[in-house]
C-alpha cells in the first residue's frame, strides 16, 4: 500500500472538480494526474503551487499533515 502524502484527490472532490479538469488546466496527461491522486507519484513543488492556485486553496491543504513514516528502503532506492 502506498503512503498517502498528498490530498489532491480529496480537495478535487471538495471543489467538485475532476482529474480531467486538472489535467486540462495544467496541460498534463490524465494518467499523470491519476498517479498523483492515488499517491503513486507526487507532483513537484512548483506544480503543487499551481494546483493550489487553480483550486483556490492554501498549498498546505494539498498535503497530508503529520510526520511521515518512511522505511529504510525509501532512502536507499537509487538516491546515492
N, C-alpha and C positions, 0 to 999 in steps of 0.2 A: 504494500500500500504506500502510495506517495505521501510525503509530508505536505500538509497544507501550509503554504507560505503566503499566497495572495487570496483575496476575497473578490476577485474580478467578477466571477460568476454570480455571486450574491448581490453585488452592487448593481450589475446589469439588470438583474431581476427586480431589485428595489426601484430602479429607474425606468422599468418597463421597456428595456432595450434588449436587443438580441446580439448574438455573436456576429451575425451577418452585418448588422448596423455598425458595430465596432470595426469590423474588418473593412467595410467600405469607407468609413471616416478616417481610418488610419492608413489606408492604402496597403493593407496586408492581406495575406491569404486567410480564408476562413479556417483552414486547418491549423494555422499558427495561433489564432485566437482560441480555438478549441483546446489546444495544448496548454495555453495559459489558464483557461477556465478549469481544467482538470488538474492543474498544478504539475503537469508532466514536464513542462518547460516554464521558464519565467521571462517576462519582458525585462529589458534593461531599464535603468532609472529614467532616462530621457523619455522612453516610451511610456513608462508608468506615469510620468508627469503629464504627458499628452492625454492619456486615458482619464486621469483625474480631471483635467480641464474639460474634456468632452462630456464627461458625466457630471460635471459641476460639483465635485466633492473634494475634500481635503485628501491629499495623497495618502495620508495615514489610514483613511477608511478602506483603502485597497489592500492593506496588509493585515495579516493575522497578528494580533498583539500577543505579547508574552515572549518568553525566552525560547528560542528554537532548540529542539533536541536533535543533535547530529551524531552520526556514527563515525567511528574512526575512518571507515572507508570513504566518507564524504570529503575527507581531507587528503586522501591518497590517490584518488581516481584521476590520474593524469595531471595533477596540479603541482608538479615538482619543479 
